[in-house]
């Protein structure tokens, strides 16, 4: 019965990880992995997380299911973190939170909800976008389209984006990155978010905002600007949030699907449908990651500790961006790669060509995906001189 099944190529990033492990170059650098790394190249457990887990271990009394929507205590802290503690949406009971297996799980919930409740509607993603967006929405049976996001000079193509959004059919879904755009690092300005809002409202389009990196760009509230602008000015918005990254709990798969509705009655209707989608997908979400987040954000001391750690991570990344460009100055390449300092989040669309990426890997042991996307957290003050020299060599 399985004789006809063919082997498919493995995940490109996972393949990079394996190749990096086998490389014997003592100066090798991994810029492909999609997680935060500290100065030692580790992905540490945050101090606030360790303390929260210690408290949970001491006080936990059950391992029972938490329900299709997850633990209410998790939604109680995620909704104000994403929408703002004083949001009128929360006061009017217009938002629903559904705990999910990571941001990816939230995206799949959203995709299946759209497929079942908005049949025939297309979905539009930026070009480029996180590659798994394609797989998730296609697997749900939704017709996928693209809008421009980066121009040939490796700059944000807002003119192209705006023109494309103005052609999208009424009722279609537009996927927007809230901040720290993956893979490019190019974020919209406040005025550009305002223009997007007007287009969405005028053309009656439904925004689906992927909010995977809150706190990694400019700050927790600053990164939520576009999310809150759209949610407070449109009747209906879908938000997929992740706590896996900003709490450093990647393996706990801690996400949330937030549905914003016109009023509380519509919200309850939507919430009932989302529960069915969750039940059919995985029944109940994992509890531990949400319990960690809830424990931290319900405690002022732990919240302050977590915010401090997150700020340290963000500041380190932004400093490395600037230092990377500075390291290229002796080679006359600082202007060519100045965009790296302007981008935000863990990822950078460097503008390196696939051929240059191949040379960096083969000649220098520097690993990144062939699109030229680099994980800035893989930079360090120790490897920046080597990176700059190698990039100069492949630019000859």
C-alpha positions in Angstrom: 0.0 0.0 0.0 2.9 2.4 0.7 4.9 1.3 -2.3 4.1 4.5 -4.2 5.2 6.9 -1.5 8.2 9.0 -2.5 10.9 10.5 -0.3 10.8 14.3 -0.1 13.8 16.6 0.5 14.4 17.4 4.2 13.9 20.8 5.7 16.6 23.2 4.4 17.3 24.7 7.8 17.5 21.3 9.5 19.9 20.2 6.8 22.1 23.3 7.5 22.2 22.3 11.2 23.5 18.8 10.3 26.1 20.2 7.8 27.3 22.7 10.4 27.8 19.9 13.0 29.9 17.9 10.6 32.1 20.9 9.5 35.6 20.8 11.0 36.4 24.4 10.4 37.4 25.9 13.8 36.0 29.3 12.8 32.7 28.0 11.5 29.6 30.2 12.2 26.0 29.2 12.3 23.6 31.9 11.1 20.9 29.6 9.9 19.2 28.5 13.1 15.9 30.2 14.1 16.4 30.6 17.8 18.0 33.2 20.0 21.7 32.6 20.9 23.7 34.2 23.7 27.4 35.3 23.5 28.4 31.6 24.1 26.2 30.4 21.3 23.7 28.8 23.7 19.9 29.2 24.0 19.6 29.7 27.7 16.6 29.2 30.0 15.6 32.6 31.3 16.0 33.2 35.1 12.4 34.2 35.4 11.4 31.0 33.6 13.5 28.9 36.0 11.9 30.5 39.0 8.4 30.1 37.6 9.0 26.5 37.0 10.3 25.9 40.5 7.1 27.5 41.8 4.9 25.4 39.5 6.7 22.2 40.5 6.1 23.0 44.2 2.5 23.9 43.8 1.2 21.8 40.9 -1.6 19.3 41.9 -2.8 17.9 38.6 -1.8 17.1 35.0 -5.4 17.0 33.7 -6.6 18.5 30.4 -7.0 22.2 30.3 -9.7 22.4 27.6 -9.8 23.3 23.9 -9.3 27.0 24.6 -6.5 26.3 27.1 -6.1 27.7 30.6 -8.1 30.9 31.3 -5.1 32.2 33.3 -3.0 32.2 30.2 -5.5 34.1 28.1 -5.8 36.6 31.0 -2.2 37.7 30.6 -1.7 37.3 26.9 -4.6 39.4 25.8 -3.4 42.6 27.7 0.2 41.9 26.6 -0.8 41.9 23.0 -3.8 44.3 22.9 -2.8 46.6 25.8 -4.0 46.5 29.4 -6.3 49.5 28.8 -7.6 48.3 25.4 -11.3 49.1 24.8 -11.5 45.8 23.0 -10.9 44.0 26.3 -13.4 46.3 28.2 -16.0 45.5 25.6 -15.3 41.8 25.7 -14.6 41.7 21.9 -11.5 39.5 22.0 -11.1 35.7 22.6 -7.9 33.9 23.4 -7.3 30.2 22.5 -4.1 28.7 23.8 -2.3 26.8 21.0 0.8 24.6 20.3 3.1 27.5 19.5 2.5 30.3 17.0 2.5 27.6 14.3 -0.5 25.9 16.0 -2.3 29.3 16.2 -1.7 29.8 12.5 -3.1 26.4 11.6 -6.2 27.1 13.8 -6.7 30.4 12.0 -6.2 28.7 8.6 -8.8 26.0 9.4 -11.2 28.6 10.8 -10.9 30.6 7.6 -11.3 27.5 5.4 -14.5 26.4 7.2 -16.1 29.8 7.9 -15.0 31.9 4.9 -14.9 29.3 2.1 -13.6 30.5 -1.2 -11.7 33.4 0.3 -8.0 33.7 -0.7 -5.1 34.6 1.6 -2.2 36.9 0.8 1.3 36.7 2.2 4.3 39.0 1.8 7.0 38.0 -0.8 9.1 36.8 1.0 7.5 35.5 4.1 8.1 32.8 6.7 8.2 29.7 4.4 5.9 27.7 6.7 3.1 30.2 5.9 2.9 28.6 2.5 2.6 25.1 3.9 0.1 25.9 6.6 -2.4 27.8 4.4 -2.1 25.5 1.5 -2.6 22.4 3.7 -5.8 24.0 4.9 -7.1 24.3 1.3 -6.9 28.0 1.0 -5.8 29.6 -2.3 -2.5 31.4 -1.6 -1.4 34.7 -3.2 1.6 37.0 -2.7 2.1 40.8 -2.4 5.5 42.5 -2.9 7.6 43.3 0.2 11.2 43.7 -0.8 12.5 45.5 -3.9 15.5 44.5 -6.0 17.8 46.8 -4.0 16.9 44.9 -0.8 14.8 47.6 0.7 11.2 47.6 1.9 8.9 47.9 -1.1 6.0 49.7 0.5 4.9 51.2 -2.8 4.6 47.7 -4.3 2.9 46.4 -1.2 0.4 49.2 -1.2 -0.4 48.9 -4.9 -1.0 45.1 -4.5 -3.2 45.5 -1.4 -5.4 47.9 -3.5 -6.2 45.1 -5.9 -7.1 42.3 -3.5 -10.8 41.2 -3.7 -13.2 42.1 -1.0 -13.2 39.6 1.9 -9.8 38.1 1.3 -7.4 37.6 4.1 -4.1 39.6 4.3 -1.2 38.1 6.4 0.8 40.9 8.1 3.9 40.5 10.3 3.4 42.6 13.4 7.1 43.3 13.9 10.5 41.7 13.2 9.5 40.5 9.8 10.7 37.0 9.1 12.8 36.6 7.0 13.6 40.2 6.1 13.7 42.2 9.3 12.0 45.1 7.5 9.1 46.5 9.6 6.4 49.0 8.7 6.6 52.6 10.1 3.6 54.0 12.0 2.5 56.0 9.0 2.7 52.9 6.8 0.6 51.0 9.2 -1.9 53.8 9.0 -2.0 53.5 5.3 -2.5 49.7 5.5 -5.4 50.3 7.9 -7.1 52.6 5.5 -6.7 50.1 2.6 -8.0 47.2 4.7 -11.0 49.2 5.8 -11.8 50.6 2.4 -11.5 47.3 0.6 -13.1 45.3 3.4 -10.1 42.9 3.8 -9.5 40.7 6.9 -6.1 41.1 8.5 -4.3 38.1 10.0 -1.4 39.4 12.0 1.5 37.1 12.8 2.9 38.3 16.1 5.8 35.9 16.7 8.5 38.2 18.1 6.9 40.7 20.5 9.6 42.4 22.4 12.5 41.6 20.0 12.1 44.8 17.9 11.7 48.0 19.8 9.9 46.9 23.0 6.8 45.0 24.1 4.4 47.9 23.6 6.3 49.5 20.7 6.2 46.2 18.7 2.4 46.0 19.2 1.7 49.3 17.5 0.3 47.9 14.3 -1.6 45.1 16.0 -3.4 47.6 18.3 -4.0 50.1 15.6 -5.8 47.6 13.4 -7.6 45.8 16.3 -9.0 49.1 17.7 -10.1 50.5 14.3 -11.5 47.4 12.5 -14.4 45.2 13.4 -12.6 41.9 12.8 -9.0 41.0 13.2 -7.1 37.7 13.6 -3.9 37.6 15.6 -1.5 34.7 16.1 0.8 35.3 19.1 3.8 33.3 20.3 5.4 33.3 23.8 7.8 30.6 22.7 10.4 33.1 21.6 10.1 36.1 24.0 10.0 33.7 27.0 12.7 31.4 25.5 10.5 28.4 25.9 10.7 27.1 22.3 10.2 23.4 23.1 7.1 24.1 25.2 5.1 25.3 22.1 3.3 28.2 23.7 1.1 30.2 21.3 -2.3 31.9 21.2 -5.0 32.5 18.6 -6.7 35.9 19.3 -9.9 36.6 17.6 -11.2 40.2 17.6 -14.9 40.5 16.8 -17.4 43.3 16.2 -19.1 42.8 19.6 -19.3 40.3 22.4 -22.1 38.3 20.9 -20.2 37.8 17.7 -17.1 36.9 19.7 -18.9 34.1 21.5 -20.1 32.7 18.2 -16.5 32.8 16.8 -15.2 31.3 20.0 -17.5 28.3 19.8 -16.3 27.6 16.2 -12.6 27.9 17.2 -13.2 25.4 19.9 -14.4 22.9 17.3 -11.3 23.6 15.1 -9.0 23.0 18.1 -10.8 19.9 19.1 -10.4 18.4 15.6 -6.7 19.4 15.4 -5.2 18.4 18.7 -8.1 18.4 21.2 -6.2 20.2 24.0 -3.0 22.3 23.9 0.1 21.5 26.0 -0.2 23.2 29.4 3.3 23.7 30.8 4.4 26.7 28.6 1.2 28.6 29.3 1.6 27.9 33.0 5.1 29.4 32.9 3.9 32.5 31.1 0.9 32.9 33.5 3.1 32.4 36.6 5.5 35.1 35.4 3.0 37.7 34.3 0.8 37.3 37.3 3.7 38.1 39.6 5.3 41.6 39.6 8.7 40.5 40.6 8.9 37.8 37.9 7.5 40.1 35.3 10.2 42.7 36.0 12.9 40.0 35.9 11.5 38.7 32.5 11.3 42.2 31.0 14.9 42.9 32.0 16.1 39.7 30.4 14.1 40.3 27.2 15.5 43.9 27.0 19.0 42.5 27.3 18.4 40.1 24.4 16.9 42.8 22.3 19.6 45.3 23.0 22.3 42.7 22.2 20.7 42.0 18.8 20.4 45.6 17.9 24.0 46.3 19.0 25.2 43.4 16.9 23.4 44.8 13.8 25.2 48.1 14.1 28.6 46.5 14.9 28.2 44.2 11.8 27.8 47.2 9.5 30.8 48.9 11.3 32.9 45.8 10.8 32.3 46.1 7.0 33.5 49.7 6.8 37.2 48.9 6.2 36.1 46.9 3.1 34.0 49.7 1.8 30.8 47.6 2.2 29.1 49.5 5.1 26.7 51.3 2.8 25.8 48.2 0.8 24.8 46.4 4.0 23.5 49.4 6.0 20.1 47.9 5.8 21.1 45.3 8.4 21.3 48.0 11.0 17.9 49.3 10.0 16.1 46.0 10.3 14.6 44.6 13.5 14.4 41.2 15.2 16.5 38.2 15.0 16.6 37.9 11.3 18.2 39.9 8.5 17.7 39.8 4.8 21.3 40.5 4.0 21.1 40.9 0.2 23.7 38.1 -0.3 22.9 36.0 -3.4 22.5 32.2 -3.3 25.9 31.9 -5.0 27.6 34.1 -2.3 25.9 32.1 0.4 27.3 28.9 -1.1 30.8 30.4 -1.2 30.5 31.5 2.4 29.6 28.0 3.4 32.1 26.1 1.3 35.1 28.4 1.7 34.6 29.9 5.1 32.2 27.6 7.1 29.6 30.3 7.4 26.1 28.8 7.3 22.8 30.6 6.4 19.8 29.8 4.2 20.3 30.4 0.5 17.9 33.4 0.5 20.6 35.3 2.4 18.6 35.4 5.6 20.9 35.4 8.6 20.1 35.0 12.3 21.7 38.1 13.8 21.9 36.3 17.2 24.6 34.2 15.6 26.8 37.2 15.3 29.3 37.8 18.1 32.1 40.3 18.7 34.5 37.4 18.4 33.3 36.3 14.9 32.4 39.7 13.4 35.9 40.4 12.0 35.9 36.9 10.4 32.4 37.4 9.0 33.3 40.8 7.5 36.4 39.4 5.9 34.5 36.5 4.4 31.7 38.7 3.1 34.2 41.1 1.5 35.8 38.0 -0.2 32.6 36.9 -1.8 31.8 40.5 -2.9 35.0 40.6 -5.1 
